[in-house]
Amino acid sequence: MPAAMNKNGMVTEIHTRIRKEPFTANYELVGRELGRGKFAVVKKCVEKATGKQFAAKFLRKRRKGADCRVDILNEIAVLESAKESPYVVGLHEVYETNSEIVLVLECAAGGEIFNQCVADNDEAFTEKDVVRLAKQILTGVAFLHQNNVVHLDLKPQNILLTSVRPLGDIRIVDFGLSRRMDSVTEVREILGTPEYVAPEILNYEPISTATDMWSIGVLIYVMLTGESPFLGDDKQETFLNISQVNVDYSQETFEEVSSLAVDFIKSLLVKNPRKRATAEECLNHPWLNSHPHSHPHLHTRAASSLDEPETSQSESEPESPASSPELGLIGSYLMCPGKGELKAGRDTFSFSEPPFPTRTEIQQELIC
Ligand SMILES: Nc1ncnc2c1ncn2[C@@H]1O[C@H](COP(=O)(O)OP(=O)(O)OP(=O)(O)O)[C@@H](O)[C@H]1O
């Protein structure tokens, strides 16, 4: 295990200088809030010295009564390790006050791809757009995986665009749940978005880079159809759909979408993580090297079944839920580098149990 990594797979050694002067000495906040998450507010700002625009992410250090500074250091360390990738949001500077850490990030002015996923007009993606953006997402994720980082929260709200018109390039954001996979480590708490989590998360089985690949399968499904493949009427139904890999591949849902695209998604929404395509394998899939027509705009039917996130403009309480309901699993996960041979001894989550299994200790055996 690298020296600066704790047993939860979090890296705490960073190279960026943490500035202690007030953030407002060097930046001016402009315009409206760009977004918010569970513990952060993101606002547009301008660097006084250069006039350049950035996105300032204000992260609270105390969350639910606990000091979470190490989690923020981990997020910074992951951003540092991915700075060579054009598809991972750039980190410019870091500021710290008694209560907050401010990450000054490259501003992705086009916002979340979520907006195009729910669009029902000419703002919606064409299949050609999705092919181009999928290549970028996979190139970014392949870079993370080559560097032994797993994102663990890939969803349309965390894939941003540099511009909307013309359609720009993607930037992957929100490394708050990311972990290093350099050695077998344990993760105790997984907070994610129910619709995007892989079956191994629900079953408390080991996490690997394949866990991200499941989420990419869901993401591409949503980008092409405007529908969320596993979303049920409640969390329990969503979990059941995920666990049973209950996916609708009907022609009606994939109207105007090529069969190569469906084949691509099928290579990712596979229950066994070892049988799921890797990012590298995906990049070689014929769909990504095909040339679908640029029209029509996809899912121009009635708006999709996706939950629209509430983007609150309020300044006050960053802990309020921002997007679709969160998943909160407290468990014990093993993280396995690569696709090692895994043997998990956990009995499967029963859906007669409450929707949030809270088992704290699971015996697992790992043969890598
Ligand atoms: N660099 C950026 N440029 C523009 N908008 C951004 C940027 N970073 C984040 N945002 C916006 O702010 C939102 C919240 O940011 P982020 O997901 O990083 O916060 P978080 O608190 O870690 O979220 P979560 O609760 O999902 O873990 C994003 O979904 C996006 O809409």
The ligand as a Tripos MOL2 file, in Angstrom:
@<TRIPOS>MOLECULE
LIG
   31    33     1     0     0
SMALL
NO_CHARGES

@<TRIPOS>ATOM
      1 N1        -16.0580   22.3840  -12.7400 N.pl3     1 LIG1
      2 C1        -17.3580   22.6260  -12.8060 C.ar      1 LIG1
      3 N2        -17.8810   23.4480  -13.7400 N.ar      1 LIG1
      4 C2        -19.2150   23.6870  -13.8030 C.ar      1 LIG1
      5 N3        -20.1260   23.1200  -12.9630 N.ar      1 LIG1
      6 C3        -19.6620   22.2860  -12.0050 C.ar      1 LIG1
      7 C4        -18.2630   22.0010  -11.8720 C.ar      1 LIG1
      8 N4        -18.1150   21.1230  -10.8640 N.ar      1 LIG1
      9 C5        -19.3390   20.8640  -10.3790 C.ar      1 LIG1
     10 N5        -20.2880   21.5610  -11.0580 N.ar      1 LIG1
     11 C6        -21.7520   21.5060  -10.8240 C.3       1 LIG1
     12 O1        -22.0000   21.3520   -9.4450 O.3       1 LIG1
     13 C7        -22.6620   20.0870   -9.1940 C.3       1 LIG1
     14 C8        -22.1920   19.5330   -7.8700 C.3       1 LIG1
     15 O2        -20.7970   19.2920   -7.9660 O.3       1 LIG1
     16 P1        -20.1730   17.9500   -7.4000 P.3       1 LIG1
     17 O3        -20.9240   16.7910   -7.9940 O.co2     1 LIG1
     18 O4        -18.7090   17.9820   -7.6140 O.co2     1 LIG1
     19 O5        -20.5530   18.1410   -5.8490 O.3       1 LIG1
     20 P2        -20.7230   17.0410   -4.7030 P.3       1 LIG1
     21 O6        -21.2190   17.6760   -3.4550 O.co2     1 LIG1
     22 O7        -19.4330   16.3180   -4.5440 O.co2     1 LIG1
     23 O8        -21.8510   16.1660   -5.3440 O.3       1 LIG1
     24 P3        -22.5010   14.7980   -4.8360 P.3       1 LIG1
     25 O9        -23.4530   15.1430   -3.7370 O.co2     1 LIG1
     26 O10       -23.2240   14.2800   -6.0770 O.co2     1 LIG1
     27 O11       -21.3760   13.9170   -4.3800 O.co2     1 LIG1
     28 C9        -22.3470   19.2330  -10.4240 C.3       1 LIG1
     29 O12       -23.3040   18.2230  -10.6330 O.3       1 LIG1
     30 C10       -22.3410   20.2830  -11.5220 C.3       1 LIG1
     31 O13       -23.6570   20.5990  -11.9180 O.3       1 LIG1
@<TRIPOS>BOND
     1     1     2 1
     2     2     3 ar
     3     2     7 ar
     4     3     4 ar
     5     4     5 ar
     6     5     6 ar
     7     6     7 ar
     8     6    10 ar
     9     7     8 ar
    10     8     9 ar
    11     9    10 ar
    12    10    11 1
    13    11    12 1
    14    11    30 1
    15    12    13 1
    16    13    14 1
    17    13    28 1
    18    14    15 1
    19    15    16 1
    20    16    17 2
    21    16    18 1
    22    16    19 1
    23    19    20 1
    24    20    21 2
    25    20    22 1
    26    20    23 1
    27    23    24 1
    28    24    25 2
    29    24    26 1
    30    24    27 1
    31    28    29 1
    32    28    30 1
    33    30    31 1
@<TRIPOS>SUBSTRUCTURE
     1 LIG1         1 GROUP 0 **** ****
